[in-house]
Amino acid sequence: MSQGEGHDMANMSMAGVTIAPGETGTLLWSVPDNTNELEYACNIPGHYESGMYGNFTF
C-alpha cells in the first residue's frame, strides 16, 4: 500500500500492539512464504501520514 492510498487501520484484521510513549514492546508474526515486501505502520490516527511507516523486503 503506498502513502497515497487510504488507510483504515481500525477495520483491518492485522496483528498490532499499542506501546505507550517511552515504553517498548514486541510483536511477532509469521510472514507467508510468497511475500516479497511488507509494510509496517503506526496505527494511531495521523501518524502514518506523518511518516511513521516503513517496509521490510524479503
C-alpha positions in Angstrom: 0.0 0.0 0.0 1.5 3.3 -0.9 1.3 6.5 1.1 -1.2 8.0 -1.3 -3.7 5.2 -0.7 -6.3 5.4 2.0 -5.8 3.6 5.3 -8.4 2.5 7.8 -6.3 0.6 10.3 -9.3 0.1 12.7 -11.0 -2.1 10.2 -8.0 -4.2 9.2 -7.7 -7.6 10.8 -3.9 -7.4 11.2 -1.7 -8.0 14.2 -0.9 -4.9 16.2 0.4 -3.7 19.5 0.0 -0.3 21.2 3.0 0.9 23.1 2.9 3.9 25.5 5.4 6.8 25.0 8.8 5.8 26.4 7.9 2.1 26.5 9.0 -0.8 24.3 7.1 -3.8 23.1 7.4 -6.9 20.8 5.1 -8.2 18.1 6.0 -11.5 16.4 4.1 -12.8 13.4 4.8 -15.2 10.5 5.1 -13.9 7.0 3.6 -16.1 4.2 6.3 -17.7 2.1 5.1 -15.9 -1.1 5.6 -12.4 0.4 8.4 -10.3 -1.1 7.6 -7.0 0.7 5.7 -6.0 3.8 4.7 -2.5 5.0 4.5 -1.7 8.7 3.0 1.4 10.1 1.8 3.2 13.3 -1.9 2.8 13.7 -2.5 6.0 15.7 -4.6 8.5 13.6 -2.3 10.9 11.7 0.9 9.1 12.5 1.1 7.2 9.1 0.5 10.4 7.3 3.4 11.9 9.3 5.8 9.3 8.1 5.6 6.6 10.8 5.8 3.6 8.4 8.4 1.6 6.7 8.9 -1.6 4.6 10.6 -5.0 5.1 11.9 -6.6 1.9 12.5 -10.4 1.9 
